[in-house]
Amino acid sequence: MENKLIGSSSPHIRSDETTQKLMLDVIIALVPALAASIYYFGFKAMILLLASVISAVATEYLCQKFMNRPITVTDLSAVVTGILLAFNLPAQAPWWIAVVGSVFAIGIVKQVFGGIGFNFLNPALAGRAFLMASWSPHIAGGFINPATDAVASATPLAMIKGTASGQLPSLWDMFIGNIPGVIGETSSILLLAGGIYLIYRGTIKWIIPAFYIGTVAVIALIFDAGNLPYHILGGGLILGAFFMATDYATSPVTDKGKIIYAVGAGVLTMLIRKLGGYPEGVSYSILLMNILTPMIDKYVKPHVFGVATGGKKNEK
Amino acid sequence: MSTKLFTFKGGVHPPQSKSLTQNVPIEDAKAPDIVVIPLSQHIGAPCDPLVAVGDTVKVGQKIGESKAFVSVPVHSSVSGTVKKIEPRQVPGGAKVNSIIIESDGKLEVHESVQPKGSLDNLSKEDILSIIKEAGMAGMGGATFPTHVKLSPPKDKTMDTLLVNGAECEPYLTADHRIMLEKPELVLLGTKAVMKALGVAKAYICIENNKPDAIEALEEAAKGEEGIEVVSMIAKYPQGDEKRLINAITGRVVPSGGLPMEVGCVVENVGTIATIGNVIQTGMPCVQRVVTVTGSAVETPKNLYVRLGTLFSDAIEMCGGYKEEPGKIINGGPMMGIAQSSDQVPVIKGTSGILVLNKKEANLPEVSNCILCGKCVEACPVYLMPYKISRFSLLKNFDGADEYHATDCIECGACSYICPAKRPLKESISVAKKEILTRRKKAK
């Protein structure tokens, strides 16, 4: 029997947590909002979701195949990216926009840099930014108002910015998602439910969503108190704070780092909304903080047990 | 029962898997036909044999000794004849010169084995010498010579003894059963060590997953001056000495330092009970409680085994293998050492023999780090395991050093929790060894 025993360094047991299970949790958390997007935006939303998810998974598979890397599509991370990318599109966007965005998100942003864990930008948001730069009429317009099913209705944030006119929706409509916007961002309550599920499961920590939303709320209270509910619920903040800003690879690892990152994203979001050219700033502010993440992780480290304060080692 | 629960920040909650043996009373294992007694079962200088091939020996007879201070003698665990003295594989992995004794089955006790009398009549020096002569070394697994630990340099003032009954390793229940069945030996050993150290305060520290042991020791410690039983939240690695000291006393042992730098000594409860037994009966360290367990063992048990018993014999005493073993581990699943065969002897540091089946032993498939940060959260030393591991795999040991690789206690919590199943602790250990070797060379 000697040669049949397995020898390896400790530990000899592993938790049953896997990357696939974590991603599955994110998908489960997205299901309520996904159902809402189909409910409010109908067949168009379904086409966008399908096109986005299928092309994301296919791109991941083909990239890995051509690069002779292990095929890891079963870890479900490409599915998450696909859903999130579609969530960032207005209902009127043509299906090929979703395909182009997914191919860019997975192929360029994720696989070229080494696959899962090595992307320095959130793939879905980078995909959206790419589409925004290349086909902005399809991304910045074409919203549908689910209440009237009319095209080109302005989002609440565009209205408070003054770049569009219209009747601001009620708080309740913003909660349930009965407002114009990209297909995944509108139903705050269902996104919140998903986010709370992720925190409960330990898949994400509460720190980034709480500090991100909190920062936006505080700045809005100081400079634009009258529009506070629209800043919180009228755009992509809830979707961004719970599902985009918490992306493992592109957010800091330590608690302190997460706070810096989330507050930074909150400040940038409000800067863009109040002073910038766009009515909405969530996606760009998260992308900008993504870029700062390696630096935050370099300088914000946990204080090692028993090491003298000041980070110096007590040499023996 | 005190209601305060002590704990530390970080750590993990692996399945305890203790139900296999936690309610199984300690069983006196029968003496095997052959024992293999390595001349080094401790950290420090190996012993020289005091007997020759052909000599007859008795139980408790000293058969190996070293003149070095950091060393402890070894004793025969059976009576019989010395058959061979040759290098044999030990659970640590190395080949160590060992005395192989064939038992005559009589278990005749050597005349040197005499009760040591009342503690009141023993001086500090007497106790230290009894502990050394009995071959005491840390039985929690580290096997550091006990008398050395109890002889701190003159400039260090000790004030607290912590008796470590955390037993945070999954599967293991040896310490649990000792505390439950032999609380009086734990108490006697605690008092002896307190006297040897000259400290007035001792805490017997037990995780709250062993309420019966807490109760038994509280009962035994009733009215004892300065001895307090404290309960801790069951969490791995609560039994690590620096975690234990921090949880109970709030003190922080400096990086690279020893517990004595904060006035504390931590002793495993099995060591303490054995010291109690040495004082009471005079029998040196020739037996220990070993949890023989795991899915591939027919009837898992807590065995009171004679040192030198081969793993194969101990497993046989538990009904043998239930299925083909995939992995045999000396110790627990988190920090134990995988064995290349079952022909290794039980030594002073063997707290458990864990036999996993083929399925459990299979190594998981490794995938990319997803930067989830779970290892950072689990690390009880507050390291960034994924970063050190990355440096180590790139052979950038300066980078690993910068991230305090040498502070790693190798508890394995990071590897355990990693969803990508990355060999975090394994690669950090490599970096740690490399850095320490380089530092030695530089001196």
Interface residues (C-beta under 8 A of the other chain):
Chain A: M1 E2 K4 L5 I6 G7 S8 S9 S10 P11 H12 I13 R14 S15 E17 T18 T19 K21 L22 P70 T72 D75 S77 G114 G115 I116 G117 F118 Y248 A249 V253 T254 K301 P302 H303 V304 F305 G306 V307 A308 K313 N314 K316
Chain B: V12 P14 P15 P170 K242 N246 V252 V253 P254 S255 G256 G257 E324 P325 G326 K327 I328 I329 P333 M334 M335 G336 I337 A338 Q339 S340 S341 D342 L354 L356 E360 A361 N362 L363 P364 S367 N368 C369 I370 L371 C372 G373 K374 V376 C379 P380 V381 Y382 L383 M384 Y386 Y403 H404 D407 E410 G412 S415 Y416 I417 C418 P419 A420 K421 P423 K425 E426 S429
